[in-house]
Amino acid sequence: MFEGKEYTEVDLSAMEDMTAEDLCAMGKIMTKLGIVNPVAEMTVDYAIYMAARASGKPVEFSRACPPRRALS
């Protein structure tokens, strides 16, 4: 559930069209968040922001997911 609507799936197919520029943007976001990790792409925060970028949903959408759904 997010903002009163139930979702059963999220389309992340746009990830296939992402470029290195998207990865750079994620790196900048992680830095702004204070997440300094040599393997930032392995963090939940990174996954959430990538999912938001690919799905067009706000970051809060993924943050509201139960852990099991957010990590699958």
C-alpha positions in Angstrom: 0.0 0.0 0.0 1.2 3.5 -0.9 -0.8 6.6 -0.6 -4.0 4.6 -0.4 -3.3 2.4 -3.5 -2.4 -1.2 -3.4 0.5 -2.3 -5.7 1.1 -5.9 -6.6 4.1 -5.2 -8.9 6.4 -2.4 -10.0 7.8 -2.2 -13.5 11.6 -1.9 -13.3 12.2 -2.7 -17.0 13.6 0.8 -17.5 16.8 -0.4 -15.7 17.7 -2.1 -19.0 18.1 1.3 -20.6 20.0 3.0 -17.9 23.5 4.3 -18.6 26.7 5.0 -16.7 25.3 8.5 -16.2 22.5 7.0 -14.1 25.1 5.2 -12.0 27.0 8.5 -11.6 23.8 10.2 -10.5 23.3 7.4 -7.9 26.8 8.0 -6.6 26.1 11.7 -6.1 22.8 10.9 -4.3 24.6 8.4 -2.0 27.3 11.1 -1.2 24.6 13.6 -0.4 23.0 11.1 1.9 26.3 10.6 3.7 26.6 7.0 2.5 30.2 6.5 1.8 30.8 2.8 1.0 33.3 1.4 -1.5 30.5 -0.9 -2.7 27.5 1.5 -2.4 25.6 -0.5 -5.1 25.3 -3.3 -2.5 23.3 -1.1 -0.1 19.6 -1.0 0.4 19.6 2.8 -0.1 21.3 2.4 -3.5 18.7 -0.2 -4.5 15.8 2.0 -3.4 17.1 5.0 -5.3 17.8 2.9 -8.5 14.3 1.4 -8.2 12.8 4.9 -7.9 14.7 6.1 -10.9 13.6 3.1 -13.0 10.0 3.0 -11.9 9.2 6.7 -11.9 7.8 6.2 -8.3 9.0 8.4 -5.5 11.7 7.1 -3.2 9.2 7.0 -0.4 7.3 4.3 -2.4 10.1 1.8 -1.9 10.9 2.9 1.6 7.3 2.1 2.5 7.6 -1.5 1.3 8.0 -4.3 3.9 11.7 -5.5 3.9 10.9 -8.7 2.1 9.3 -6.9 -0.8 11.9 -4.1 -0.9 14.7 -6.6 -1.2 13.2 -8.9 -3.8 
